[in-house]
């Protein structure tokens, strides 16, 4: 089986290449002239798009075909006072260029809207804001010309003192989402509220793929073993290679926080468990050291029995 590795948003190897430069609303509102305010947003957004391009070119040079876009490419995109700004039209050529590059180089790209994007909140304003954020991400993908295999990760959300009612609300709200959003979603287990077992059941009902986060499963589970979960997770993926998330705890005291690097022994143990099912997988590494952590992990895996490197970001076991 083959394992491809990827990382999220920012390359630490590239200098001055953040694709997530932002403009705070305080800064934006402090600029008196409306056109000057928009010019500020335009400059930052254009730099983010250019830096995203730089990261993609760097990734392909190093065989990294799995990548998560920053959610901050367009600053303040969902803020009510900026909603008249048609950034998709304004940056249409640049966004189409990003999409063309992804397709030409067979990149598997995705997005992960922020933690405040929850559609099972009992607060209707929170749900409306969450749908707006999902629409922003889906709109970028559509502007890039990327098909519905380009997806975004969503958590089920909170329990709100009643897990059963919150799950029902999630299912109901999910069904009411616009099709251009719903068709791009994949669901992930979290580290506090909804275990992998919970999410598998939801994915079966909704017929959407599940992203198994191995770290989240470590700190929040109902006793399920990975060897029992993996085939069930894989079964939710009908048209693509299954995608998983992997990170290591920062410390025993901060077990939910991501470490700078990936612990090679834990990763090796995981892939030896996964090997039993002979299923190719894509693994998004969520380490603080981003691409540097990816390269460090590959170097460690090259020394392990049963692991053969295919290139800088892919291995066979």
Secondary structure, DSSP 8 states (H G I E B T S, - for coil): -EEEEEEES--SSSTT--S-----HHHHHT--SHHHHHHHHHHHHHHHHHHHHHHHHHHHHTT--EEE--TTSSTTTT-GGGTT--HHHHTHHHHHHHHHHHHHTT-EEEEE--TT--TT-S-HHHHHHHHHHHHHHHHHHHHTT--TTSEEEEE----TT-HHHHHHHHHHHHHTS-HHHHTTEEEE--SSS--HHHHHHHHHHHT--EEEEHHHHHHS-SS--HHHHHHHHHHT-SSS-EEEEE--BS-STTTTSB-SS--HHHHHHHHHHHGGG---EEEEE--TTHHHHHHHHHHHHTTSTT-EEEETTEEE-
